[in-house]
Amino acid sequence: DMLRNREVKLDDFIDNQDEFVKLLKSDKSKFSGVEEAQEYVKKELSKEELKSELFINNKKVYFNESGIIAVVEVPHAIGDYATFEINYENIK
């Protein structure tokens, strides 16, 4: 936040972490990357692991005009990362 001179975190915008992770794992998120990476995130990573990465560690979350983009680390063999975009209209 350049006006307040502080880092903006996902927690500043998302009240329900469980619901956000559920959206990320659902068909409502737009995925970019290697298909194996998407499957890894959606099936292998637990809700708690994703919440830790996105909310506690404040890793790689970006905001654009249409939604929130989350970059999730995956094993190197399947692409290093997976990118998910959740439109603002889907976030409650």
C-alpha positions in Angstrom: 0.0 0.0 0.0 1.9 3.0 -1.2 -0.4 5.5 0.5 0.2 4.0 3.9 3.8 2.8 3.2 3.1 -0.8 4.3 3.0 -4.3 2.9 -0.4 -5.5 1.9 -1.2 -9.1 2.9 -3.9 -11.5 1.8 -5.3 -11.4 5.3 -6.1 -7.7 4.7 -8.7 -8.7 2.1 -9.8 -12.2 3.0 -11.8 -12.9 6.1 -12.4 -16.6 5.6 -9.2 -18.4 4.8 -10.9 -21.8 4.5 -13.3 -20.5 1.8 -10.4 -18.9 -0.1 -8.5 -22.2 -0.2 -11.7 -24.0 -1.2 -12.1 -21.5 -4.1 -8.5 -22.0 -5.2 -9.0 -25.8 -5.4 -12.3 -25.4 -7.2 -13.2 -25.0 -10.9 -13.8 -21.3 -10.1 -10.1 -20.6 -10.1 -8.3 -20.1 -13.4 -5.1 -22.2 -13.5 -1.9 -21.5 -15.5 0.9 -23.9 -15.7 1.7 -27.6 -16.0 -1.3 -29.8 -15.5 0.6 -32.1 -13.0 1.2 -29.0 -10.9 -2.5 -28.2 -10.8 -3.3 -31.8 -9.7 -0.6 -31.6 -7.0 -2.1 -28.5 -5.5 -5.7 -29.6 -5.7 -5.2 -33.2 -4.5 -1.9 -33.4 -2.6 -1.7 -30.2 -0.6 -3.9 -29.9 2.4 -6.0 -27.0 3.3 -3.7 -26.2 6.2 -0.6 -26.4 3.9 -2.1 -23.9 1.5 -3.3 -21.6 4.3 0.2 -21.6 5.7 1.9 -20.8 2.4 -0.6 -18.0 1.4 -1.6 -16.4 4.7 1.1 -17.2 7.3 4.2 -17.0 5.0 2.6 -14.3 2.8 4.2 -15.9 -0.3 3.5 -14.8 -3.8 0.1 -13.3 -3.9 -0.7 -10.6 -6.4 -3.7 -8.4 -7.1 -4.8 -7.3 -10.6 -7.9 -5.6 -11.9 -9.9 -8.8 -12.2 -8.8 -10.9 -9.2 -6.2 -12.3 -6.8 -3.4 -14.4 -8.2 -1.8 -17.0 -6.0 1.5 -18.7 -6.9 1.9 -22.0 -5.1 5.2 -23.8 -4.9 5.3 -27.4 -6.2 8.1 -29.9 -6.6 10.7 -29.0 -9.3 9.9 -32.1 -11.3 6.4 -30.8 -12.0 7.2 -27.2 -12.7 8.3 -25.4 -9.5 5.0 -23.5 -9.2 1.4 -23.3 -10.1 -0.6 -20.1 -10.7 -4.2 -19.7 -9.8 -6.4 -16.6 -10.3 -9.6 -16.1 -8.4 -11.9 -13.4 -9.7 -13.0 -10.8 -7.1 -16.7 -11.6 -7.9 -16.2 -15.2 -6.6 -14.8 -14.0 -3.2 -17.3 -13.5 -0.5 
